[in-house]
């Protein structure tokens, strides 16, 4: 039976040329798997639901909490903003100006700066959240002017499709990042894209963060 350590060792060899941040997606796994991953050297952990994440965090030692970064990678409902802001080091799934404004307001009330990524639905999938490319271009200036938040980069969730289509979508994200940086003189450090089934393609197109669950924990 393979361990997290075995899977991580194999993954690190594959991604060595790129040096991305590996976000261990623990949403389908218990606290024990998160602790095992921490003991194997991982420090970034991704959860989909705010309440599930907060419950899981309660089972962690102070050492793990203080030395890890926690990422919210699932859709953030407006009624969960109060609980999410400050609980996560990075919120990946900011998918509208309205949500960015709500996070900004909550962060200001807590006297903190919440780091966020802007989720882009560049595959135009009706079932998925995210800015369209056009909407993001129209709203970007207003979003980066909001107090209490810091836009660290962009994020997408690619559909399950063929390699050529995936490559086009990931390249499109990289191109959008460069375009926004140049137009607004604003650094977007992170591109969060790629999961267990497509991380190699995402890395080859510029991903700086990959979100890996199944490949690490099964």
Secondary structure, DSSP 8 states (H G I E B T S, - for coil): ---HHHHHHHHHHHHTTT--EEEEE-TTS-HHHHHHHHHTT--EEEES-HHHHHHHHTTS-HHHHHH-EEEE-S---GGGHHHHBTTBSEEEEE-SHHHHHHHHHHHHHTT--EEEEEEB-TT--TTS--B-HHHHHHHHHHHHH-TTEEEEEEE----S--HHHHHHHHHHHHHHHHHHHHHHT----EEE---TTTHHHHHHTT-SEEEESHHHH-
